[in-house]
Amino acid sequence: MATGKPLKKLISCVILDLDGTLLNTDGIVSKVLKVFLVKYGKQWDGREAHKMLGKTPLDAAAAVVEDYGLPCTPEELITEINPLFSDQWCKIKPLPGANRIIKHLKVNGVVMALASNSPRESIELKISHQPGWKESFSAIVSGDEVRMGKPSPEIFLEAAKRLNVEPSSCLVIEDSLPGVMAGKAAGMEVVAVPSLPKQSHLYTSADEVINSLVDLQPEKWSLPPFQDWVESTLPIEAWYIGGPVIKGFGRGSKVLGIPTANLSTEGYSEVLSEHPSGVYFGWAGLSTRGIYKMVMSIGWNPYFNNTEKTIEPWLLHDFDEDFYGEELHLVIVGYIRPEANFPSLESLIEKIHEDRKIAEKALDLPLYVGYRNDQYLRTS
């Protein structure tokens, strides 16, 4: 679970950003721009995504116009592209942990507000597809209801005003640098949840930086703690992934002494985008060998600084031989911790073995053991 600075203030309300914090809008934006830019003979590759993150719609449009040399004004781009976005908002998915935190805070009587640079109409449309969200927020402040959007603190100060609370008693949860800057300028505590990978080092002004909303620990801010962790694991909705075992980086057995059965990420980019990097566990089925307990990492492995998001399962069994090319199916049922960097190889290895012990013990619980009979593990 995430760690951060010691608790400074008593928090009485939470102000959440929407795009990239609660909703996976980044995927929709990339999808729309990829199609739209073809009209101008351009190709969206996502490298400019950081220039749009947390900006007002007009500033984001200006960045696209400038970077791609489009023959239109930012205002014209917005007019042209907005209908394409409107058609996609019904398909938008909550980010991992979003429903959990909203439900948890609401059930425990914690006042919440939504503060987004997006126009009010866009916010209303997006959250209308998320059951229970709109009524969970005591206030909603949009970018077109203030004079200046983030990084100006105005939007957060307006949210506190509508909630009738002091800014110093508010906790802001944000994914973008402009949002973090706005929250701190408003005199609020800020938890950053960077929506772009490998960017955590940029969020130095945040009071805490976490990998995903799943890793939020409300008790650090004097808020009611989650009660859903079981034996150091977080039960999740089971998800499935599989394919032939491939050769990895050659470091599992040789460097770590831990033989991983790597899977290709090809064809699974959308699935992986829906699950934050970290350490998970579940059951593994090998087509000709059987079913085994499994612990796995998903992410960039900060110690080795991967350039791509990888899937590295460790089947908790001693095999006499390699099984490259054999079909491997995984049922992932729980989460252990976010990925982290380590000061030494020894400390990394120690943590991996600790993950193994947690997974082995948890998979014997009735909560998880039933998944061993999932038919997916037996299909090839």
N, C-alpha and C positions, 0 to 999 in steps of 0.2 A: 504494500500500500504506500501511497505517496507520503513524502515528508516535506516539511516547509519550515518557515520561520516560526518562532514561538508565538502563541496567541497574544495579540496586542490589545484588542478592544472587544467589548461585548457587542455582538451583532444581534439586531432585532428584525432585520428584513434583508431580502436578497433581491438584487436587480440583475436580470439575465439579458444578455444579448441574444439575438435570434439566429441570424445567418452565420453558419459555421460554428456556432456554439451549441444550439439546440437542434438545428436542422442541417442536413447535409446538402446545403445549397451549392457548395463548390462543385459537386458533381454535375448538377443541373446546369450551372453557368458554363462549365467546360463543354458539356454536350451541345448546348445551344450555340455557343460561339464557334465550335468546330464546324457546325453546319452553316451558320450564317456567313462566316468569313470566306467560304468557298465562292460566294457571289462576287466577291471582289478579287478573286484569284489568290487569296491568302490562306495560310494553313495555321490553325491554332495548335500550339504544342504545349501549352500550359506553363511555359517558362515565365510568362508575365503575370501569373496569378497573384504573386506577392504584391504587385503594384496596385491591385484592385482590392486587396483584403482590407476590410474594415472601412473602406471609403464610402462617401455618399454616392448615390447612383450617377450623379453628374461627374464627379471626380473619377469614378471608375470608367465611365464612358470616355472621358477625355484621355485617360491612359491608353485605352484600346485604340482610339483614333490616332493618337500620336505614335504609338509603337508600331502600328500596322500601316501608317500612312494612308488612312482611309479618306476618300474624297467627300467627306460630310462633316458636319459639326457634331459635337457631343450630344446636343439636343436632338438633332435629326437621328442619330444612332439610337437614342433611347426610344424615340417615337416608333422607329422601325422594328426594334428588337423586342420591345415590351410584350406584344401579343404572343411572341414565341415563348417567352418566359411564362406568361399566364397559362398557356396550354400545358406547361410542365409541372406547375406547382402541385397539382393533384397527385403526382408521382413521387413527390419528395418524401424522404424517410427521416425519422428522428435519428440523431447521432446516438451512439452507445451511451447509455446512462441517462439520457434526457428524460424519458418517461419516468424513470426511477426517481430522479431528483425532484421533479415536479410533484409527483404523487407523494413522496416522502415529506416534503416541506408543507404541502397542503394538509395532509393528514395530521401533521404535528402543529398546525396553526401558525406556521411561519408566513408572514406577509411577503408576497412576491410582486415584482413589477417587471415588465418587459420594456427594454429600451433599445431601439434599433434605428440605424440610419436610413432604413428603407421607408418609403412612403406608407402612410396609414393603410391605404387600399391594398397595397402589396402584403403588408403584415396580416391584415384581416383574411386575405385570401389564403395565405400560407397556413395559418394556424387553424383555419376552418376545416382542414383535412386531418387535423390531429385531435381525436376525441378527448374532451375534458380540459384542453389547454386554455381556451379563452376565459372560461369561468374561474380558472385557477389564479389569474393575475388580477390584483386589485387596481392596477394602473398599467396602461400601455402608452408609451411615448414614442412617436415616430419622428423621422428626420424632417418631415415637412411641417412639424408642429413647433419647431425651434428655429431660431435665426441661424445657428451654426451647428453642423453635425460634428461627430467625433473627428478629430481629437479634442474639440472643445468640450468642456465639462458640462455644458448647458443641458444636454439631454438627460444626464444623470441627476443633475440638480433639480430639474423639473420633475423627474420621477420621485425624488425624495419629497418634494413639495406636495405632490399629489397624494403621497402616502402619509403626509403629515408627520415625517420623522426627520431627525437630524442626519445630515449626510455622513457624519462620523459613525453612525450606527448601522450603516449599509455595507453589505458585501456585494461587490460586483463580480460577475463571472463572465469572462470575455475570451475570445479566441484571437483577436487582432491586436497589433501594436497600437493603432489609433484608439481602439477601445480601452486598452490598458492605460494609455496616457490620459484619456478623458476621465476614467475612474479615479486615478490618483490625483488629477487636478481638481476633482470635485471633493477631495478630502475623504475618500472612501477606501476601504480595504479591497484589494483586487486579487482574485485568483485567475491566472491565465491558463487557458487550455488551447495551446497553439494548434491551428487547423492544418498547417503545413508541416511536413515532416522535417526533423533535424533542425528546428528553428528555436528550440527552447533557450539557447544561450543569448538570444536577442531580448528576452523579456526580463531584463534585470530590474526594472522598476516595479514589477509585480511583487506582491507579498508572498505569493506561492505560485509555482508553476507545476501543473500536473499533466499527465499524459492524456487523460480523457476524463469525462465526467464520472466514469466508473470509479476513478481513484479519489474522488472528493471525499474528505473526511470532515463532515459538518461539525463535529465536536471540537475541532481546532478553533472554531469561531463561536463557541458557546451555543451552538445549535444542536438539536437532538441528533444523536448518532444513528446510523443505519443499524438495523437489527437482523439483516438478512445474510450475514456472513456465517458460514458453518465450517468449523474445524479449519480455520484459516483459508477457506475457499469461498468464492461467490458463485452460487448456482446461476447458470445462464440458460437461455433457450437454446437447446441443442442445435448445432449446425454441422454440416457435412462437407467433407472435401476428400478427394481421392485422385489416384493416378499411379503411374509406374514410378518406382523408386529410382531416383537419379543420383549421380555422383555429385557431391556437394563441393565444399571448399577444401576438403582434405584435412580439416582441422579437428573434426569431431573425435575420431579415434586417436589421431597422431598428436594433437596438441592438448586436447581436453581429457582424453581417455574416456570419452563418452560417444559411442557410435550412434550417430543420428541417421535416420532414414529419410533423406530429403525428398520433397516433392517439388515439381515445377510449379511456378506461379502462373504459367501461361493459361489463359482462359479463366483465371480466378481473380482478376484485378478488381472486379466489382464486389465480389464476396469479401476480399481482403480489406477493401475500403470501408466496409461496414463493421469491421472489428478492429479495435485499437491494438497497436503493438503491445506485446506483453507475453506473459507465460500462462498457458492454458493446460488443461488436461482432459483426458477422456479415454476412449477405447479405440484400439487399432486392429483392423482385420487384414491379415495377409492371405491372399487367395489360396495358397497351397499349404499354409502352415498353421493357421489358427488365429485366435483372438487374444490380445495382450493389453495390459494397462499401458498408458502412454502419457507422457508429459511433453509439451512442445513450446517452442518460442516462435512468435510471429513478429517480424519487425526488421530493424536495420542493425541490430546487435552492436550497440555503441562501442563496445570494447574493440571489436574488429572493424568498425566503421563500414558496414556494408553499403554499397551504392544502390542496392535494390532491396525492396521488402521481401523477406524470405520466409519460408515455412520449414522449420527444422524439428521434426518429431523425434523423440527418444523412446523407443519401445522398451519397456522395463522387463527385459528378458535377456538372458545370455544366449546368443546365437553362435553356432559353430562356424558359420560361413556367411559371406555377403549375399544379399538377395537383390542386387541391382536389376531393374527391369520388371520385378514382380509387382503385381497390382496391390496397392495399399489403400485401404479405405479408413477414414477417421471419423469418429463421432465425438465432437468436442462438447463437453457438458459443463465445464466450470472454469473459473478464472482464479489465478493465484496472485499475480502482482504485475505492475507495469515493467517494461524493460528498463534497464538501468546500466550505467557505466560502472566500472569497478577499477580500483586503484592498482590491482595486480591480477595476474592470471590465477593465482592461488585463491584469491577472494571470489573470483568468478566461478571457479570450479566448486568451491565450498557452497556457494549459493545455489548452483545447479543441483547439487546433491540434496540440499535442503528442500528444493522444489520437488525432487523425486519422492522424498519421504512424505511430504504433504499430500502429493497425488496418490501414492500407494495407499495411504491410510484412508483418504477420502473416498476412493473408488470402492471401498468395502461397505460404505454407508448405503442404506436402502435408497437414499435420495439419488445415488448415482449408479449403483450396481446393476439395476434393471436395464440400463442402456447396453449392457454387454450382449443382450439378446436382440439388439436392433438388426433387422434384416439387411440393412445397408452394409454391415460388416462382413456379410457372407456372400455378397454379390461380387462378380468379377467383370 
